[in-house]
Amino acid sequence: MVGARSGAEVLDGGAVRQGWWLVVDEEDGPGRIVAGPFADRAEAGWSTGALERGARPVHGIRRADGALAPRPSPQEWAWLAHLGEQLDRLPEDWDAGLPDDDALGTLVVEVAAALCEAGLSLYDATGAGSEAGGVCLVPERDLGGIVVSWRQHDRMSVEQVHGPAADAAVQQVVNRALADVLALRGFAVDPLGGACVVRAAG
């Protein structure tokens, strides 16, 4: 055992095996564990072992031979569940006719993930809470990308309780912010009316 026991541990014959570890990649073999296990990624990043050049946090199981077998962390499983819930908000037929390895389908997942990581939610046009708004994703094969736009809360977009000028101004500002976020995440972003078309970086 390299470090103190963590909340993510698994006991095997009295030895802690699973958790977050700091690993340094080796050119001719598996990564070398320099510290761990830790309760979470943040704790690993703040440990003294992180000062070693090239050290990075990896979740996994430390085998009896000292090598690390990477495994998804509880946080990663929770993130994937959240992302799946967001993707379920897209129209049911958005991927109709797309093969599993289609580049457009992959792009939808990557863009949705980037938006969710920024703390944004996708718009669910038919589900409960549809009045709350969110990010609209419309895959367009003819454009080779996804049309991305913002849908405001019904109070702004439908009832216009603050007037049409406020509705239009907020719409413009948030659409521009979406484009900026996705461009910062490395996607190719082009304006399309008030929205934008997002493509994979060239």
Number of C-alpha atoms within 10 A of each C-alpha: 12 13 13 12 19 17 12 18 19 16 10 10 7 7 13 21 23 28 28 31 33 27 24 20 13 10 7 6 8 13 18 16 22 18 22 28 31 25 19 20 18 11 16 24 18 10 13 11 20 20 11 12 8 11 21 21 23 25 28 21 21 23 11 10 6 13 16 21 14 15 14 11 18 13 12 12 11 11 15 13 12 14 19 14 12 19 20 13 18 19 14 9 8 14 15 7 8 12 10 10 8 11 13 21 17 13 18 23 15 14 20 22 21 17 19 17 12 12 8 15 20 22 25 22 17 11 10 8 11 15 18 16 20 18 21 21 23 16 20 14 9 7 11 14 22 24 20 24 24 23 22 19 17 14 15 20 20 12 12 15 12 11 12 14 10 14 19 14 10 16 20 15 12 17 19 17 13 21 22 13 15 19 16 11 13 13 21 17 23 14 14 12 7 14 20 20 23 27 22 18 10 6
